[in-house]
Amino acid sequence: MALNPRREELLHALAKVRVYAVRLEAALDPAHAAFTGKGVWVGPVARDFIAELAGRRTRLRSLTQRIIEELENELRATPERVVRSSTAW
């Protein structure tokens, strides 16, 4: 039995995605903070914009976590070891 190369690839991909996920999840934070922290822009159009921004921020975080969950599920379903192929020698 040998280490499963597919599992190693998934581990590597998951590590990279987690790093990118942190950046993605925070991407809209500065804009959100600017528009919700003080009266930068007021009125009905501003409220609609802030609601849209907040919704997109939440959706971005949710989708990012879904990508991580999918990779984790795939990793759990992938055996750690596989039988070596005789053709590989």
PDB file as gemmi writes it, atoms N, CA and C in Angstrom:
CRYST1    1.000    1.000    1.000  90.00  90.00  90.00 P 1                      
ATOM      1  N   MET A   1       0.836  -1.180   0.000  1.00  0.00           N  
ATOM      2  CA  MET A   1       0.000   0.000   0.000  1.00  0.00           C  
ATOM      3  C   MET A   1       0.889   1.257   0.000  1.00  0.00           C  
ATOM      4  N   ALA A   2       0.458   2.210  -0.758  1.00  0.00           N  
ATOM      5  CA  ALA A   2       1.213   3.461  -0.874  1.00  0.00           C  
ATOM      6  C   ALA A   2       0.290   4.631  -0.542  1.00  0.00           C  
ATOM      7  N   LEU A   3       0.892   5.757  -0.207  1.00  0.00           N  
ATOM      8  CA  LEU A   3       0.103   6.955   0.028  1.00  0.00           C  
ATOM      9  C   LEU A   3      -0.672   7.303  -1.238  1.00  0.00           C  
ATOM     10  N   ASN A   4      -1.900   7.707  -1.055  1.00  0.00           N  
ATOM     11  CA  ASN A   4      -2.769   8.038  -2.169  1.00  0.00           C  
ATOM     12  C   ASN A   4      -2.403   9.438  -2.697  1.00  0.00           C  
ATOM     13  N   PRO A   5      -1.915   9.532  -3.930  1.00  0.00           N  
ATOM     14  CA  PRO A   5      -1.539  10.843  -4.471  1.00  0.00           C  
ATOM     15  C   PRO A   5      -2.738  11.785  -4.596  1.00  0.00           C  
ATOM     16  N   ARG A   6      -3.905  11.244  -4.838  1.00  0.00           N  
ATOM     17  CA  ARG A   6      -5.126  12.074  -4.928  1.00  0.00           C  
ATOM     18  C   ARG A   6      -5.391  12.760  -3.592  1.00  0.00           C  
ATOM     19  N   ARG A   7      -5.201  12.025  -2.506  1.00  0.00           N  
ATOM     20  CA  ARG A   7      -5.413  12.586  -1.170  1.00  0.00           C  
ATOM     21  C   ARG A   7      -4.400  13.699  -0.895  1.00  0.00           C  
ATOM     22  N   GLU A   8      -3.160  13.468  -1.303  1.00  0.00           N  
ATOM     23  CA  GLU A   8      -2.131  14.490  -1.116  1.00  0.00           C  
ATOM     24  C   GLU A   8      -2.478  15.762  -1.899  1.00  0.00           C  
ATOM     25  N   GLU A   9      -3.000  15.595  -3.104  1.00  0.00           N  
ATOM     26  CA  GLU A   9      -3.418  16.742  -3.907  1.00  0.00           C  
ATOM     27  C   GLU A   9      -4.559  17.491  -3.240  1.00  0.00           C  
ATOM     28  N   LEU A  10      -5.520  16.741  -2.690  1.00  0.00           N  
ATOM     29  CA  LEU A  10      -6.646  17.360  -2.007  1.00  0.00           C  
ATOM     30  C   LEU A  10      -6.199  18.121  -0.757  1.00  0.00           C  
ATOM     31  N   LEU A  11      -5.271  17.548  -0.012  1.00  0.00           N  
ATOM     32  CA  LEU A  11      -4.735  18.229   1.172  1.00  0.00           C  
ATOM     33  C   LEU A  11      -4.061  19.541   0.780  1.00  0.00           C  
ATOM     34  N   HIS A  12      -3.290  19.494  -0.280  1.00  0.00           N  
ATOM     35  CA  HIS A  12      -2.602  20.697  -0.762  1.00  0.00           C  
ATOM     36  C   HIS A  12      -3.617  21.745  -1.235  1.00  0.00           C  
ATOM     37  N   ALA A  13      -4.606  21.304  -1.997  1.00  0.00           N  
ATOM     38  CA  ALA A  13      -5.634  22.227  -2.498  1.00  0.00           C  
ATOM     39  C   ALA A  13      -6.420  22.839  -1.341  1.00  0.00           C  
ATOM     40  N   LEU A  14      -6.766  22.032  -0.356  1.00  0.00           N  
ATOM     41  CA  LEU A  14      -7.520  22.530   0.789  1.00  0.00           C  
ATOM     42  C   LEU A  14      -6.728  23.585   1.556  1.00  0.00           C  
ATOM     43  N   ALA A  15      -5.456  23.352   1.734  1.00  0.00           N  
ATOM     44  CA  ALA A  15      -4.616  24.332   2.431  1.00  0.00           C  
ATOM     45  C   ALA A  15      -4.587  25.659   1.668  1.00  0.00           C  
ATOM     46  N   LYS A  16      -4.444  25.590   0.336  1.00  0.00           N  
ATOM     47  CA  LYS A  16      -4.418  26.813  -0.471  1.00  0.00           C  
ATOM     48  C   LYS A  16      -5.762  27.536  -0.430  1.00  0.00           C  
ATOM     49  N   VAL A  17      -6.841  26.768  -0.535  1.00  0.00           N  
ATOM     50  CA  VAL A  17      -8.171  27.368  -0.533  1.00  0.00           C  
ATOM     51  C   VAL A  17      -8.453  28.044   0.803  1.00  0.00           C  
ATOM     52  N   ARG A  18      -8.017  27.437   1.893  1.00  0.00           N  
ATOM     53  CA  ARG A  18      -8.225  28.064   3.210  1.00  0.00           C  
ATOM     54  C   ARG A  18      -7.524  29.422   3.302  1.00  0.00           C  
ATOM     55  N   VAL A  19      -6.335  29.522   2.733  1.00  0.00           N  
ATOM     56  CA  VAL A  19      -5.614  30.801   2.741  1.00  0.00           C  
ATOM     57  C   VAL A  19      -6.387  31.831   1.919  1.00  0.00           C  
ATOM     58  N   TYR A  20      -6.819  31.444   0.724  1.00  0.00           N  
ATOM     59  CA  TYR A  20      -7.577  32.360  -0.126  1.00  0.00           C  
ATOM     60  C   TYR A  20      -8.933  32.698   0.491  1.00  0.00           C  
ATOM     61  N   ALA A  21      -9.541  31.753   1.179  1.00  0.00           N  
ATOM     62  CA  ALA A  21     -10.859  31.964   1.782  1.00  0.00           C  
ATOM     63  C   ALA A  21     -10.819  33.087   2.808  1.00  0.00           C  
ATOM     64  N   VAL A  22      -9.767  33.138   3.584  1.00  0.00           N  
ATOM     65  CA  VAL A  22      -9.637  34.206   4.581  1.00  0.00           C  
ATOM     66  C   VAL A  22      -9.647  35.568   3.887  1.00  0.00           C  
ATOM     67  N   ARG A  23      -8.930  35.670   2.802  1.00  0.00           N  
ATOM     68  CA  ARG A  23      -8.873  36.937   2.059  1.00  0.00           C  
ATOM     69  C   ARG A  23     -10.212  37.249   1.388  1.00  0.00           C  
ATOM     70  N   LEU A  24     -10.834  36.235   0.802  1.00  0.00           N  
ATOM     71  CA  LEU A  24     -12.128  36.442   0.155  1.00  0.00           C  
ATOM     72  C   LEU A  24     -13.198  36.867   1.152  1.00  0.00           C  
ATOM     73  N   GLU A  25     -13.230  36.178   2.289  1.00  0.00           N  
ATOM     74  CA  GLU A  25     -14.254  36.482   3.280  1.00  0.00           C  
ATOM     75  C   GLU A  25     -14.122  37.901   3.821  1.00  0.00           C  
ATOM     76  N   ALA A  26     -12.936  38.442   3.811  1.00  0.00           N  
ATOM     77  CA  ALA A  26     -12.713  39.796   4.321  1.00  0.00           C  
ATOM     78  C   ALA A  26     -12.737  40.853   3.220  1.00  0.00           C  
ATOM     79  N   ALA A  27     -12.908  40.453   1.976  1.00  0.00           N  
ATOM     80  CA  ALA A  27     -12.787  41.382   0.854  1.00  0.00           C  
ATOM     81  C   ALA A  27     -13.770  42.557   0.921  1.00  0.00           C  
ATOM     82  N   LEU A  28     -14.963  42.313   1.371  1.00  0.00           N  
ATOM     83  CA  LEU A  28     -15.959  43.381   1.413  1.00  0.00           C  
ATOM     84  C   LEU A  28     -16.048  44.062   2.779  1.00  0.00           C  
ATOM     85  N   ASP A  29     -15.250  43.620   3.725  1.00  0.00           N  
ATOM     86  CA  ASP A  29     -15.298  44.198   5.077  1.00  0.00           C  
ATOM     87  C   ASP A  29     -14.989  45.696   5.116  1.00  0.00           C  
ATOM     88  N   PRO A  30     -13.953  46.176   4.421  1.00  0.00           N  
ATOM     89  CA  PRO A  30     -13.677  47.624   4.480  1.00  0.00           C  
ATOM     90  C   PRO A  30     -14.846  48.468   3.954  1.00  0.00           C  
ATOM     91  N   ALA A  31     -15.434  48.061   2.849  1.00  0.00           N  
ATOM     92  CA  ALA A  31     -16.570  48.807   2.299  1.00  0.00           C  
ATOM     93  C   ALA A  31     -17.765  48.731   3.249  1.00  0.00           C  
ATOM     94  N   HIS A  32     -18.000  47.546   3.775  1.00  0.00           N  
ATOM     95  CA  HIS A  32     -19.114  47.372   4.712  1.00  0.00           C  
ATOM     96  C   HIS A  32     -18.917  48.252   5.944  1.00  0.00           C  
ATOM     97  N   ALA A  33     -17.727  48.265   6.480  1.00  0.00           N  
ATOM     98  CA  ALA A  33     -17.435  49.087   7.659  1.00  0.00           C  
ATOM     99  C   ALA A  33     -17.590  50.574   7.350  1.00  0.00           C  
ATOM    100  N   ALA A  34     -17.146  50.983   6.172  1.00  0.00           N  
ATOM    101  CA  ALA A  34     -17.237  52.397   5.800  1.00  0.00           C  
ATOM    102  C   ALA A  34     -18.683  52.855   5.684  1.00  0.00           C  
ATOM    103  N   PHE A  35     -19.541  52.009   5.145  1.00  0.00           N  
ATOM    104  CA  PHE A  35     -20.922  52.426   4.916  1.00  0.00           C  
ATOM    105  C   PHE A  35     -21.845  52.176   6.099  1.00  0.00           C  
ATOM    106  N   THR A  36     -21.436  51.328   7.025  1.00  0.00           N  
ATOM    107  CA  THR A  36     -22.302  51.060   8.179  1.00  0.00           C  
ATOM    108  C   THR A  36     -21.782  51.714   9.454  1.00  0.00           C  
ATOM    109  N   GLY A  37     -20.552  52.174   9.440  1.00  0.00           N  
ATOM    110  CA  GLY A  37     -19.951  52.736  10.638  1.00  0.00           C  
ATOM    111  C   GLY A  37     -20.388  54.159  10.952  1.00  0.00           C  
ATOM    112  N   LYS A  38     -20.603  54.949   9.942  1.00  0.00           N  
ATOM    113  CA  LYS A  38     -21.005  56.344  10.150  1.00  0.00           C  
ATOM    114  C   LYS A  38     -21.803  56.806   8.943  1.00  0.00           C  
ATOM    115  N   GLY A  39     -22.374  57.971   9.046  1.00  0.00           N  
ATOM    116  CA  GLY A  39     -23.231  58.483   7.983  1.00  0.00           C  
ATOM    117  C   GLY A  39     -22.475  58.975   6.773  1.00  0.00           C  
ATOM    118  N   VAL A  40     -21.791  58.085   6.082  1.00  0.00           N  
ATOM    119  CA  VAL A  40     -21.049  58.443   4.871  1.00  0.00           C  
ATOM    120  C   VAL A  40     -22.024  58.833   3.761  1.00  0.00           C  
ATOM    121  N   TRP A  41     -23.090  58.061   3.696  1.00  0.00           N  
ATOM    122  CA  TRP A  41     -24.073  58.264   2.644  1.00  0.00           C  
ATOM    123  C   TRP A  41     -25.409  57.909   3.272  1.00  0.00           C  
ATOM    124  N   VAL A  42     -26.394  58.730   3.152  1.00  0.00           N  
ATOM    125  CA  VAL A  42     -27.678  58.488   3.794  1.00  0.00           C  
ATOM    126  C   VAL A  42     -28.811  58.572   2.786  1.00  0.00           C  
ATOM    127  N   GLY A  43     -29.953  58.079   3.192  1.00  0.00           N  
ATOM    128  CA  GLY A  43     -31.130  58.128   2.338  1.00  0.00           C  
ATOM    129  C   GLY A  43     -31.538  56.743   1.882  1.00  0.00           C  
ATOM    130  N   PRO A  44     -32.660  56.673   1.171  1.00  0.00           N  
ATOM    131  CA  PRO A  44     -33.192  55.371   0.747  1.00  0.00           C  
ATOM    132  C   PRO A  44     -32.265  54.614  -0.202  1.00  0.00           C  
ATOM    133  N   VAL A  45     -31.643  55.299  -1.114  1.00  0.00           N  
ATOM    134  CA  VAL A  45     -30.711  54.630  -2.044  1.00  0.00           C  
ATOM    135  C   VAL A  45     -29.510  54.094  -1.274  1.00  0.00           C  
ATOM    136  N   ALA A  46     -29.032  54.849  -0.323  1.00  0.00           N  
ATOM    137  CA  ALA A  46     -27.910  54.402   0.505  1.00  0.00           C  
ATOM    138  C   ALA A  46     -28.294  53.157   1.308  1.00  0.00           C  
ATOM    139  N   ARG A  47     -29.503  53.170   1.878  1.00  0.00           N  
ATOM    140  CA  ARG A  47     -29.954  51.997   2.650  1.00  0.00           C  
ATOM    141  C   ARG A  47     -30.042  50.760   1.755  1.00  0.00           C  
ATOM    142  N   ASP A  48     -30.546  50.943   0.543  1.00  0.00           N  
ATOM    143  CA  ASP A  48     -30.625  49.821  -0.405  1.00  0.00           C  
ATOM    144  C   ASP A  48     -29.230  49.299  -0.747  1.00  0.00           C  
ATOM    145  N   PHE A  49     -28.315  50.253  -0.967  1.00  0.00           N  
ATOM    146  CA  PHE A  49     -26.937  49.867  -1.285  1.00  0.00           C  
ATOM    147  C   PHE A  49     -26.309  49.089  -0.128  1.00  0.00           C  
ATOM    148  N   ILE A  50     -26.486  49.580   1.086  1.00  0.00           N  
ATOM    149  CA  ILE A  50     -25.910  48.915   2.259  1.00  0.00           C  
ATOM    150  C   ILE A  50     -26.504  47.523   2.428  1.00  0.00           C  
ATOM    151  N   ALA A  51     -27.809  47.395   2.212  1.00  0.00           N  
ATOM    152  CA  ALA A  51     -28.451  46.080   2.312  1.00  0.00           C  
ATOM    153  C   ALA A  51     -27.892  45.129   1.254  1.00  0.00           C  
ATOM    154  N   GLU A  52     -27.709  45.632   0.044  1.00  0.00           N  
ATOM    155  CA  GLU A  52     -27.139  44.814  -1.036  1.00  0.00           C  
ATOM    156  C   GLU A  52     -25.709  44.406  -0.707  1.00  0.00           C  
ATOM    157  N   LEU A  53     -24.928  45.344  -0.230  1.00  0.00           N  
ATOM    158  CA  LEU A  53     -23.543  45.060   0.145  1.00  0.00           C  
ATOM    159  C   LEU A  53     -23.477  44.010   1.258  1.00  0.00           C  
ATOM    160  N   ALA A  54     -24.317  44.170   2.266  1.00  0.00           N  
ATOM    161  CA  ALA A  54     -24.345  43.207   3.372  1.00  0.00           C  
ATOM    162  C   ALA A  54     -24.758  41.822   2.875  1.00  0.00           C  
ATOM    163  N   GLY A  55     -25.727  41.787   1.978  1.00  0.00           N  
ATOM    164  CA  GLY A  55     -26.163  40.506   1.416  1.00  0.00           C  
ATOM    165  C   GLY A  55     -25.071  39.826   0.612  1.00  0.00           C  
ATOM    166  N   ARG A  56     -24.374  40.590  -0.187  1.00  0.00           N  
ATOM    167  CA  ARG A  56     -23.277  40.028  -0.992  1.00  0.00           C  
ATOM    168  C   ARG A  56     -22.129  39.562  -0.100  1.00  0.00           C  
ATOM    169  N   ARG A  57     -21.872  40.305   0.946  1.00  0.00           N  
ATOM    170  CA  ARG A  57     -20.814  39.926   1.895  1.00  0.00           C  
ATOM    171  C   ARG A  57     -21.158  38.591   2.558  1.00  0.00           C  
ATOM    172  N   THR A  58     -22.401  38.454   2.983  1.00  0.00           N  
ATOM    173  CA  THR A  58     -22.855  37.204   3.599  1.00  0.00           C  
ATOM    174  C   THR A  58     -22.795  36.055   2.598  1.00  0.00           C  
ATOM    175  N   ARG A  59     -23.244  36.309   1.381  1.00  0.00           N  
ATOM    176  CA  ARG A  59     -23.224  35.258   0.342  1.00  0.00           C  
ATOM    177  C   ARG A  59     -21.798  34.844   0.010  1.00  0.00           C  
ATOM    178  N   LEU A  60     -20.894  35.787  -0.090  1.00  0.00           N  
ATOM    179  CA  LEU A  60     -19.492  35.477  -0.378  1.00  0.00           C  
ATOM    180  C   LEU A  60     -18.919  34.569   0.709  1.00  0.00           C  
ATOM    181  N   ARG A  61     -19.178  34.902   1.948  1.00  0.00           N  
ATOM    182  CA  ARG A  61     -18.690  34.069   3.059  1.00  0.00           C  
ATOM    183  C   ARG A  61     -19.301  32.678   3.018  1.00  0.00           C  
ATOM    184  N   SER A  62     -20.590  32.607   2.738  1.00  0.00           N  
ATOM    185  CA  SER A  62     -21.277  31.320   2.684  1.00  0.00           C  
ATOM    186  C   SER A  62     -20.725  30.435   1.568  1.00  0.00           C  
ATOM    187  N   LEU A  63     -20.550  31.011   0.395  1.00  0.00           N  
ATOM    188  CA  LEU A  63     -20.034  30.242  -0.739  1.00  0.00           C  
ATOM    189  C   LEU A  63     -18.584  29.808  -0.517  1.00  0.00           C  
ATOM    190  N   THR A  64     -17.800  30.663   0.104  1.00  0.00           N  
ATOM    191  CA  THR A  64     -16.415  30.315   0.413  1.00  0.00           C  
ATOM    192  C   THR A  64     -16.372  29.118   1.355  1.00  0.00           C  
ATOM    193  N   GLN A  65     -17.230  29.146   2.368  1.00  0.00           N  
ATOM    194  CA  GLN A  65     -17.275  28.021   3.306  1.00  0.00           C  
ATOM    195  C   GLN A  65     -17.778  26.751   2.628  1.00  0.00           C  
ATOM    196  N   ARG A  66     -18.683  26.896   1.669  1.00  0.00           N  
ATOM    197  CA  ARG A  66     -19.187  25.728   0.945  1.00  0.00           C  
ATOM    198  C   ARG A  66     -18.072  25.065   0.134  1.00  0.00           C  
ATOM    199  N   ILE A  67     -17.215  25.868  -0.463  1.00  0.00           N  
ATOM    200  CA  ILE A  67     -16.073  25.322  -1.215  1.00  0.00           C  
ATOM    201  C   ILE A  67     -15.176  24.517  -0.278  1.00  0.00           C  
ATOM    202  N   ILE A  68     -14.892  25.071   0.887  1.00  0.00           N  
ATOM    203  CA  ILE A  68     -14.050  24.360   1.863  1.00  0.00           C  
ATOM    204  C   ILE A  68     -14.722  23.069   2.303  1.00  0.00           C  
ATOM    205  N   GLU A  69     -16.014  23.119   2.581  1.00  0.00           N  
ATOM    206  CA  GLU A  69     -16.747  21.923   2.996  1.00  0.00           C  
ATOM    207  C   GLU A  69     -16.719  20.846   1.918  1.00  0.00           C  
ATOM    208  N   GLU A  70     -16.875  21.247   0.667  1.00  0.00           N  
ATOM    209  CA  GLU A  70     -16.837  20.276  -0.440  1.00  0.00           C  
ATOM    210  C   GLU A  70     -15.466  19.598  -0.515  1.00  0.00           C  
ATOM    211  N   LEU A  71     -14.410  20.381  -0.384  1.00  0.00           N  
ATOM    212  CA  LEU A  71     -13.064  19.799  -0.398  1.00  0.00           C  
ATOM    213  C   LEU A  71     -12.856  18.874   0.803  1.00  0.00           C  
ATOM    214  N   GLU A  72     -13.339  19.277   1.967  1.00  0.00           N  
ATOM    215  CA  GLU A  72     -13.218  18.431   3.156  1.00  0.00           C  
ATOM    216  C   GLU A  72     -13.988  17.133   2.984  1.00  0.00           C  
ATOM    217  N   ASN A  73     -15.177  17.200   2.401  1.00  0.00           N  
ATOM    218  CA  ASN A  73     -15.967  15.988   2.143  1.00  0.00           C  
ATOM    219  C   ASN A  73     -15.243  15.057   1.175  1.00  0.00           C  
ATOM    220  N   GLU A  74     -14.696  15.637   0.128  1.00  0.00           N  
ATOM    221  CA  GLU A  74     -13.944  14.843  -0.847  1.00  0.00           C  
ATOM    222  C   GLU A  74     -12.727  14.200  -0.185  1.00  0.00           C  
ATOM    223  N   LEU A  75     -12.067  14.942   0.667  1.00  0.00           N  
ATOM    224  CA  LEU A  75     -10.900  14.425   1.385  1.00  0.00           C  
ATOM    225  C   LEU A  75     -11.291  13.265   2.289  1.00  0.00           C  
ATOM    226  N   ARG A  76     -12.400  13.412   3.017  1.00  0.00           N  
ATOM    227  CA  ARG A  76     -12.868  12.325   3.896  1.00  0.00           C  
ATOM    228  C   ARG A  76     -13.215  11.066   3.111  1.00  0.00           C  
ATOM    229  N   ALA A  77     -13.693  11.241   1.893  1.00  0.00           N  
ATOM    230  CA  ALA A  77     -14.096  10.101   1.069  1.00  0.00           C  
ATOM    231  C   ALA A  77     -12.924   9.462   0.321  1.00  0.00           C  
ATOM    232  N   THR A  78     -11.765  10.060   0.403  1.00  0.00           N  
ATOM    233  CA  THR A  78     -10.595   9.571  -0.322  1.00  0.00           C  
ATOM    234  C   THR A  78      -9.709   8.763   0.620  1.00  0.00           C  
ATOM    235  N   PRO A  79      -9.442   7.505   0.265  1.00  0.00           N  
ATOM    236  CA  PRO A  79      -8.610   6.673   1.145  1.00  0.00           C  
ATOM    237  C   PRO A  79      -7.189   7.227   1.280  1.00  0.00           C  
ATOM    238  N   GLU A  80      -6.625   7.013   2.458  1.00  0.00           N  
ATOM    239  CA  GLU A  80      -5.278   7.501   2.722  1.00  0.00           C  
ATOM    240  C   GLU A  80      -4.234   6.708   1.934  1.00  0.00           C  
ATOM    241  N   ARG A  81      -4.484   5.446   1.768  1.00  0.00           N  
ATOM    242  CA  ARG A  81      -3.537   4.582   1.057  1.00  0.00           C  
ATOM    243  C   ARG A  81      -4.256   3.834  -0.062  1.00  0.00           C  
ATOM    244  N   VAL A  82      -3.489   3.525  -1.100  1.00  0.00           N  
ATOM    245  CA  VAL A  82      -4.012   2.763  -2.243  1.00  0.00           C  
ATOM    246  C   VAL A  82      -3.029   1.655  -2.578  1.00  0.00           C  
ATOM    247  N   VAL A  83      -3.521   0.667  -3.280  1.00  0.00           N  
ATOM    248  CA  VAL A  83      -2.665  -0.423  -3.736  1.00  0.00           C  
ATOM    249  C   VAL A  83      -1.794   0.089  -4.870  1.00  0.00           C  
ATOM    250  N   ARG A  84      -0.520  -0.194  -4.772  1.00  0.00           N  
ATOM    251  CA  ARG A  84       0.397   0.230  -5.835  1.00  0.00           C  
ATOM    252  C   ARG A  84       0.090  -0.541  -7.106  1.00  0.00           C  
ATOM    253  N   SER A  85       0.112   0.154  -8.202  1.00  0.00           N  
ATOM    254  CA  SER A  85      -0.102  -0.482  -9.496  1.00  0.00           C  
ATOM    255  C   SER A  85       1.199  -1.131  -9.946  1.00  0.00           C  
ATOM    256  N   SER A  86       1.071  -2.332 -10.465  1.00  0.00           N  
ATOM    257  CA  SER A  86       2.271  -3.021 -10.943  1.00  0.00           C  
ATOM    258  C   SER A  86       2.842  -2.354 -12.191  1.00  0.00           C  
ATOM    259  N   THR A  87       2.010  -1.580 -12.893  1.00  0.00           N  
ATOM    260  CA  THR A  87       2.495  -0.884 -14.095  1.00  0.00           C  
ATOM    261  C   THR A  87       3.316   0.345 -13.736  1.00  0.00           C  
ATOM    262  N   ALA A  88       3.241   0.783 -12.464  1.00  0.00           N  
ATOM    263  CA  ALA A  88       3.995   1.949 -12.061  1.00  0.00           C  
ATOM    264  C   ALA A  88       5.484   1.624 -11.888  1.00  0.00           C  
ATOM    265  N   TRP A  89       5.824   0.400 -11.803  1.00  0.00           N  
ATOM    266  CA  TRP A  89       7.219  -0.010 -11.592  1.00  0.00           C  
ATOM    267  C   TRP A  89       7.880  -0.156 -12.904  1.00  0.00           C  
TER     268      TRP A  89                                                      
END                                                                             
